[in-house]
Amino acid sequence: MNLKRVRKRDLCSLIRYLNFYHLSRDRIHYFSIRVKEELVKDLAKIYEIKEGEHDVSFRSTMTALPDFRYRMSDGQWYMGDQAVTLPRSRKDCSRQLHIVHRTTVLTF
């Protein structure tokens, strides 16, 4: 499977998102300088990839990973039925920090 109609930079965006938010141990390394066929092989280890007429679906073989769909007509990624914007660079990745304000008791 070579996914000719999916651009390499779109695959890199998916891998960047997965590496930053979901894959803690089994990250895909050096994805920006590797050839596209190697990236597809690495993604095939964690996703079942099916090419349709108008889209490519990535169904997770691991329970913790979300499923994705790439629509080729407009180059948009979908998580479920909702359109998502995947990061184009490492600077676009951000962790969400939630601070809860409540009373705290210190005991010495």
Secondary structure as UniProt FT lines:
FT   TURN            4..5
FT   HELIX           8..21
FT   TURN            31..33
FT   HELIX           36..46
FT   STRAND          47..51
FT   STRAND          55..60
FT   TURN            63..64
FT   STRAND          68..71
FT   TURN            72..75
FT   STRAND          76..79
FT   TURN            80..81
FT   STRAND          82..84
FT   HELIX           90..92
//
